Amino acid sequence: MLKRTNQLEVKMLHIVREGGGLGCPCGLMKLRGLLGIEDVKEHVMVLGRQAILEECEELGIEGVERIGTPGGSGVSGFWTIRKRMRELGNVDVVSCDDVGVLWAVDRVMRGAKKILWVSKLPVGRRLWWLRKYFGKRGGGRGICVIAVSTEAMKGQLMKLGFDGEMIRVIGVGVNEGKIERNEDVLKKLRVKWGAVGKEMDCFVVGVMSDRPMESDTRLVSLAGGTASIVMQSKLGKAWQLRVLINPTHLYRDRSINLNDEFGHVGLLVQERGTSRGWEIGAGCDALLVVGETSEDSLAWACASGKPVMCENDPRLRELVGAEESGVVMFEGNDLRKPSDQITKWAMDGGMREVNGKQSREWALKRFGLSEQRERFGMVIRELCGA
């Protein structure tokens, strides 16, 4: 446990907006790992539907309070948040994932220090509001820092004009080898996915994406792509590639819509979602990481111990770095390389095992929970002047 340099207790409020930087599956997993620092009394408030509260319960985040404002935005949401914050009284540090919440905090908790979590580059009005808040004529009463997952994201924000001195890098904290795997549960998952007990062989690729989109044709291309044809030819028997969208309570409807729209038998939707991505990943044969918050998804995909592919994004390149990670990168518009790599993994179980073990060891080293908690604790101590 982290210890402060003095014995003054810090009162901290985490405000999580559904769909925000913390209000997505990987964001909630990240928050769960950072909670519980010694001498910090924390309260978690979520803004959104009942689904996000269920996600917190799935992860074991206790004592969560839900305010049912749609996404925590709009005039009604703004006033509801302000009213509840007044009831909570004095708070030393407020952690949130939406710049609109910062304005509400400034109105009610003027002496509070603030941490704003940014998981993707702001654009449009969101960028305008962020610049306005941190600008000379903006709100920004007191001290506020921006928290990001990677140095690459920090660099991109600096290119947009934000001061690097106020940006802190706090990555996702993986549970350092203490991830539980229930083999019976994994077997049941694979039966449900149609990956065992069938006449044909099935290879399940899990897509780690916080927000599965109907327009993401890569999923369909993989599901009906050349891998199945090549494998059937090489094996001389029926073989099918199945793509499992890693859905959650929050985005399960989008997953179902995606499946219904294309009606492909190789596209799977998990009946009951979970934020605990490593449980889904451990049941798959390989994992594909896509999406705007993919740097956090990558950590959990690698921690599952299965071989991983991801898009060649600047933030991911910075994370993966040398080949020691075992992660295979591909260009977003290149569907042939993922298909070819899946074929190799499907044909060679030894290669799958080696790549998966390599990725897991790298993830536990790169995203160690104790290191990220230490970074988070340092930010809190810095804000409180301890």
C-alpha positions as CSV (number, residue, x, y, z in Angstrom):
1,M,0.0,0.0,0.0
2,L,1.2,3.5,-0.7
3,K,1.9,5.8,2.2
4,R,1.6,9.6,2.3
5,T,4.3,11.7,3.7
6,N,1.9,13.0,6.4
7,Q,-1.0,11.5,8.1
8,L,-3.7,13.8,6.7
9,E,-6.4,11.8,5.1
10,V,-7.3,12.8,1.5
11,K,-11.0,12.8,0.6
12,M,-11.3,11.9,-3.1
13,L,-14.3,11.8,-5.5
14,H,-14.3,9.8,-8.7
15,I,-17.0,10.9,-11.2
16,V,-17.4,8.3,-14.0
17,R,-19.5,9.2,-17.1
18,E,-21.0,6.3,-19.1
19,G,-19.1,6.2,-22.3
20,G,-16.3,8.5,-21.0
21,G,-12.6,7.8,-20.5
22,L,-13.3,5.8,-17.3
23,G,-16.9,4.8,-18.2
24,C,-15.9,2.2,-20.7
25,P,-14.9,-1.4,-20.0
26,C,-11.1,-0.9,-19.9
27,G,-11.6,2.4,-18.1
28,L,-13.5,0.7,-15.3
29,M,-10.8,-2.0,-15.0
30,K,-8.2,0.7,-14.8
31,L,-10.1,2.5,-12.1
32,R,-10.5,-0.7,-10.1
33,G,-6.8,-1.3,-10.1
34,L,-6.0,2.2,-8.8
35,L,-8.6,2.3,-6.0
36,G,-7.6,1.7,-2.4
37,I,-4.5,3.8,-1.9
38,E,-3.7,4.2,1.8
39,D,-4.8,7.5,3.5
40,V,-7.1,8.3,0.6
41,K,-10.8,8.1,1.3
42,E,-12.6,7.5,-2.0
43,H,-16.1,7.8,-3.2
44,V,-17.2,6.6,-6.7
45,M,-20.1,8.3,-8.5
46,V,-21.2,7.0,-11.9
47,L,-23.4,9.0,-14.4
48,G,-25.6,7.0,-16.7
49,R,-27.8,3.9,-16.9
50,Q,-28.2,1.0,-14.6
51,A,-25.9,-0.9,-16.9
52,I,-22.7,1.0,-15.8
53,L,-23.5,0.2,-12.2
54,E,-23.8,-3.5,-13.0
55,E,-20.4,-3.2,-14.7
56,C,-18.9,-1.8,-11.5
57,E,-20.4,-4.7,-9.5
58,E,-19.0,-7.2,-12.0
59,L,-15.5,-5.8,-11.3
60,G,-15.9,-5.6,-7.6
61,I,-15.9,-1.8,-7.2
62,E,-17.9,-1.4,-4.0
63,G,-20.0,1.4,-2.7
64,V,-20.7,3.0,-6.1
65,E,-23.4,5.7,-6.3
66,R,-25.3,6.1,-9.5
67,I,-26.9,9.3,-10.8
68,G,-29.2,8.5,-13.7
69,T,-28.4,11.4,-16.0
70,P,-28.2,10.3,-19.6
71,G,-24.5,10.2,-20.1
72,G,-24.1,12.9,-17.4
73,S,-24.5,15.6,-20.0
74,G,-26.9,18.4,-20.7
75,V,-28.4,21.1,-18.5
76,S,-30.4,18.7,-16.3
77,G,-27.3,16.5,-15.8
78,F,-25.2,19.5,-14.9
79,W,-27.6,20.7,-12.2
80,T,-28.1,17.2,-10.8
81,I,-24.3,16.7,-10.4
82,R,-23.9,20.1,-8.7
83,K,-26.6,19.3,-6.2
84,R,-25.1,16.0,-5.3
85,M,-21.6,17.4,-4.9
86,R,-22.9,20.1,-2.5
87,E,-24.3,17.3,-0.4
88,L,-21.0,15.5,-0.3
89,G,-19.3,18.5,1.3
90,N,-15.6,19.3,1.1
91,V,-13.5,17.1,-1.2
92,D,-9.7,17.4,-1.7
93,V,-9.4,15.8,-5.1
94,V,-11.9,15.2,-7.9
95,S,-11.1,12.6,-10.6
96,C,-13.4,12.7,-13.6
97,D,-13.4,11.8,-17.4
98,D,-15.4,14.7,-18.8
99,V,-14.5,18.4,-19.1
100,G,-18.2,19.3,-18.6
101,V,-17.9,17.8,-15.1
102,L,-14.9,20.0,-14.4
103,W,-17.1,23.1,-14.8
104,A,-19.6,21.7,-12.3
105,V,-16.8,21.0,-9.9
106,D,-15.5,24.5,-10.1
107,R,-19.0,25.9,-9.3
108,V,-19.4,23.8,-6.1
109,M,-15.9,22.5,-5.0
110,R,-13.8,25.5,-5.7
111,G,-10.9,24.4,-3.5
112,A,-10.7,20.9,-4.9
113,K,-7.7,19.7,-7.0
114,K,-8.7,17.9,-10.2
115,I,-7.6,15.0,-12.4
116,L,-9.1,14.8,-15.9
117,W,-8.7,11.4,-17.6
118,V,-8.4,11.6,-21.4
119,S,-8.5,8.3,-23.3
120,K,-8.8,9.6,-26.8
121,L,-7.8,12.8,-28.6
122,P,-10.5,15.5,-28.2
123,V,-12.0,16.8,-31.5
124,G,-14.7,19.3,-32.4
125,R,-16.6,20.9,-29.5
126,R,-15.0,18.6,-27.0
127,L,-11.6,20.0,-28.0
128,W,-13.0,23.6,-27.9
129,W,-14.3,23.1,-24.4
130,L,-11.1,21.6,-23.2
131,R,-9.1,24.5,-24.6
132,K,-11.5,27.0,-23.1
133,Y,-11.3,25.4,-19.7
134,F,-7.5,25.3,-19.6
135,G,-7.1,28.6,-21.4
136,K,-6.3,31.9,-19.7
137,R,-9.9,33.0,-19.6
138,G,-11.3,29.6,-18.8
139,G,-12.6,28.2,-15.5
140,G,-9.7,26.1,-14.2
141,R,-9.9,27.4,-10.6
142,G,-7.3,25.7,-8.5
143,I,-5.0,23.0,-9.8
144,C,-5.9,20.5,-12.5
145,V,-3.9,17.8,-14.3
146,I,-4.7,15.7,-17.3
147,A,-4.1,11.9,-17.0
148,V,-3.3,9.8,-20.1
149,S,-2.2,6.2,-20.6
150,T,0.8,6.7,-22.8
151,E,3.7,9.1,-23.6
152,A,2.4,9.1,-27.2
153,M,-1.0,10.4,-26.1
154,K,0.8,13.1,-24.0
155,G,2.8,14.1,-27.1
156,Q,-0.3,14.4,-29.2
157,L,-2.0,16.6,-26.7
158,M,1.1,18.8,-26.5
159,K,0.9,19.2,-30.3
160,L,-2.7,20.5,-29.8
161,G,-1.3,23.2,-27.6
162,F,-1.7,21.7,-24.1
163,D,1.1,22.3,-21.6
164,G,3.2,19.1,-21.0
165,E,3.8,20.2,-17.4
166,M,0.1,19.5,-16.5
167,I,-0.1,16.1,-18.2
168,R,0.6,12.9,-16.3
169,V,1.0,9.4,-17.6
170,I,-0.8,6.7,-15.6
171,G,-1.2,3.4,-17.5
172,V,-3.6,0.6,-16.9
173,G,-2.5,-1.7,-14.0
174,V,-2.7,-5.4,-14.7
175,N,-3.1,-7.6,-11.7
176,E,0.5,-8.9,-11.9
177,G,-0.2,-12.6,-12.4
178,K,-3.1,-12.8,-10.0
179,I,-5.8,-13.1,-12.7
180,E,-8.0,-16.1,-11.8
181,R,-8.9,-18.5,-14.6
182,N,-11.7,-20.9,-14.1
183,E,-11.2,-23.7,-16.6
184,D,-14.8,-24.9,-16.2
185,V,-16.1,-21.5,-17.0
186,L,-13.9,-21.2,-20.1
187,K,-15.1,-24.6,-21.4
188,K,-18.7,-23.5,-21.0
189,L,-17.9,-20.3,-22.9
190,R,-16.4,-22.2,-25.8
191,V,-19.4,-24.5,-25.9
192,K,-21.7,-21.5,-26.0
193,W,-19.7,-20.0,-28.8
194,G,-19.9,-23.2,-30.8
195,A,-16.1,-23.7,-30.7
196,V,-16.3,-27.3,-29.3
197,G,-18.6,-30.2,-29.7
198,K,-19.2,-29.6,-33.4
199,E,-18.3,-31.6,-36.5
200,M,-16.1,-28.8,-37.7
201,D,-13.1,-27.2,-36.1
202,C,-13.5,-23.7,-34.9
203,F,-11.0,-21.0,-34.2
204,V,-12.3,-18.1,-32.1
205,V,-10.8,-14.6,-32.5
206,G,-11.9,-12.2,-29.8
207,V,-12.2,-8.6,-30.8
208,M,-11.2,-6.3,-27.9
209,S,-13.1,-3.1,-28.7
210,D,-14.9,-0.9,-26.2
211,R,-17.4,0.3,-28.8
212,P,-18.2,-2.2,-31.5
213,M,-19.6,-0.3,-34.5
214,E,-21.9,-1.4,-37.3
215,S,-19.6,0.2,-39.8
216,D,-16.6,-1.8,-38.7
217,T,-16.4,-4.1,-41.8
218,R,-13.1,-5.6,-40.6
219,L,-15.1,-7.9,-38.3
220,V,-17.2,-9.2,-41.2
221,S,-14.2,-9.5,-43.4
222,L,-12.4,-11.6,-40.8
223,A,-15.5,-13.7,-40.1
224,G,-16.1,-14.5,-43.8
225,G,-12.5,-14.0,-45.0
226,T,-9.9,-16.1,-46.6
227,A,-8.7,-17.7,-43.4
228,S,-11.6,-20.2,-43.4
229,I,-11.1,-21.1,-47.0
230,V,-7.4,-21.6,-46.7
231,M,-7.7,-23.7,-43.5
232,Q,-10.4,-26.0,-45.0
233,S,-8.1,-26.6,-48.0
234,K,-5.0,-27.3,-45.9
235,L,-6.8,-29.5,-43.3
236,G,-9.0,-31.2,-45.8
237,K,-12.1,-30.9,-43.5
238,A,-14.7,-28.3,-42.4
239,W,-13.1,-25.4,-40.5
240,Q,-14.6,-22.1,-39.5
241,L,-13.2,-18.9,-38.1
242,R,-15.5,-17.3,-35.6
243,V,-15.2,-13.7,-34.5
244,L,-16.4,-12.9,-30.9
245,I,-17.2,-9.3,-30.2
246,N,-16.2,-8.5,-26.6
247,P,-19.5,-6.9,-25.6
248,T,-20.5,-5.4,-22.3
249,H,-23.7,-4.4,-20.7
250,L,-23.0,-0.9,-22.0
251,Y,-22.6,-1.8,-25.7
252,R,-24.3,-5.2,-26.1
253,D,-27.0,-3.7,-28.2
254,R,-24.5,-2.4,-30.7
255,S,-23.0,-5.9,-30.9
256,I,-26.3,-7.5,-31.6
257,N,-27.1,-4.9,-34.2
258,L,-23.8,-5.6,-35.9
259,N,-24.6,-9.3,-35.9
260,D,-28.2,-8.8,-37.2
261,E,-27.1,-6.4,-39.9
262,F,-24.7,-8.8,-41.6
263,G,-26.3,-12.1,-40.4
264,H,-23.0,-14.0,-40.5
265,V,-22.8,-17.2,-38.6
266,G,-19.2,-16.6,-37.8
267,L,-20.0,-13.4,-35.9
268,L,-20.6,-14.2,-32.2
269,V,-22.2,-12.1,-29.4
270,Q,-21.6,-13.0,-25.8
271,E,-25.0,-13.4,-24.0
272,R,-23.9,-11.7,-20.8
273,G,-21.1,-9.1,-21.1
274,T,-18.4,-8.4,-18.6
275,S,-15.8,-5.7,-18.1
276,R,-13.3,-8.3,-17.1
277,G,-11.8,-8.6,-20.5
278,W,-9.2,-11.2,-19.5
279,E,-12.0,-13.7,-18.8
280,I,-13.3,-13.4,-22.4
281,G,-9.8,-13.3,-23.8
282,A,-8.7,-16.5,-22.0
283,G,-11.5,-18.4,-23.7
284,C,-10.5,-17.3,-27.2
285,D,-7.7,-18.7,-29.4
286,A,-6.4,-15.3,-30.5
287,L,-7.2,-11.6,-29.9
288,L,-7.6,-8.6,-32.2
289,V,-7.3,-5.1,-30.6
290,V,-9.1,-2.2,-32.3
291,G,-10.8,1.0,-31.2
292,E,-10.0,4.5,-29.9
293,T,-9.0,3.4,-26.4
294,S,-7.1,0.4,-27.6
295,E,-3.9,1.0,-25.6
296,D,-5.8,-0.1,-22.4
297,S,-7.5,-2.9,-24.3
298,L,-4.0,-4.1,-25.4
299,A,-2.9,-4.5,-21.8
300,W,-5.7,-6.8,-21.0
301,A,-5.5,-8.7,-24.3
302,C,-1.9,-9.5,-23.7
303,A,-2.5,-10.4,-20.0
304,S,-4.9,-13.1,-21.2
305,G,-2.0,-15.2,-22.3
306,K,-3.3,-15.6,-25.9
307,P,-1.6,-14.3,-29.1
308,V,-2.5,-10.8,-30.0
309,M,-2.8,-8.6,-33.1
310,C,-3.4,-4.8,-33.0
311,E,-3.6,-1.9,-35.4
312,N,-0.5,0.1,-36.3
313,D,-1.5,3.2,-34.3
314,P,1.2,5.7,-32.9
315,R,0.1,5.1,-29.3
316,L,0.2,1.3,-29.7
317,R,3.6,1.5,-31.5
318,E,5.0,3.3,-28.5
319,L,3.6,0.7,-26.1
320,V,4.7,-2.4,-28.1
321,G,8.1,-1.1,-29.1
322,A,10.5,-3.9,-29.6
323,E,9.5,-7.4,-30.8
324,E,9.8,-8.7,-27.3
325,S,6.1,-8.0,-26.7
326,G,5.1,-10.8,-29.2
327,V,2.3,-8.5,-30.5
328,V,1.7,-8.6,-34.3
329,M,0.8,-5.2,-35.8
330,F,-1.1,-4.5,-39.0
331,E,-2.3,-1.5,-40.9
332,G,-6.0,-0.7,-40.4
333,N,-6.8,-1.1,-44.1
334,D,-4.8,-4.3,-44.5
335,L,-7.1,-7.3,-44.0
336,R,-4.7,-9.8,-45.6
337,K,-2.1,-9.7,-42.8
338,P,-4.6,-10.5,-40.0
339,S,-6.1,-13.3,-42.0
340,D,-2.6,-14.8,-42.8
341,Q,-1.5,-14.5,-39.2
342,I,-4.7,-16.2,-38.0
343,T,-4.0,-19.0,-40.4
344,K,-0.5,-19.4,-39.0
345,W,-1.8,-19.5,-35.4
346,A,-4.5,-21.9,-36.3
347,M,-2.1,-24.3,-38.0
348,D,0.6,-24.1,-35.3
349,G,-0.5,-24.5,-31.7
350,G,3.1,-24.2,-30.6
351,M,3.4,-20.8,-32.2
352,R,0.2,-19.7,-30.5
353,E,1.5,-20.8,-27.1
354,V,4.9,-19.1,-27.5
355,N,3.4,-15.8,-28.7
356,G,0.7,-15.8,-26.0
357,K,3.2,-16.5,-23.2
358,Q,5.5,-13.8,-24.6
359,S,2.7,-11.2,-24.7
360,R,1.6,-12.1,-21.2
361,E,5.1,-11.8,-19.7
362,W,5.5,-8.4,-21.5
363,A,2.1,-7.2,-20.2
364,L,2.7,-8.1,-16.6
365,K,6.1,-6.3,-16.8
366,R,4.9,-3.3,-18.8
367,F,1.6,-2.7,-16.9
368,G,2.5,-3.8,-13.4
369,L,-0.2,-2.8,-11.0
370,S,2.1,-1.6,-8.3
371,E,4.0,0.7,-10.6
372,Q,0.8,2.4,-11.9
373,R,-0.6,2.8,-8.4
374,E,2.7,4.4,-7.3
375,R,2.3,6.9,-10.2
376,F,-1.3,7.6,-9.2
377,G,-0.3,8.1,-5.6
378,M,2.5,10.5,-6.6
379,V,0.0,12.6,-8.6
380,I,-2.4,12.7,-5.6
381,R,0.4,13.7,-3.2
382,E,1.6,16.3,-5.7
383,L,-1.8,17.9,-6.0
384,C,-2.3,17.9,-2.2
385,G,1.2,19.4,-1.6
386,A,2.4,16.4,0.5
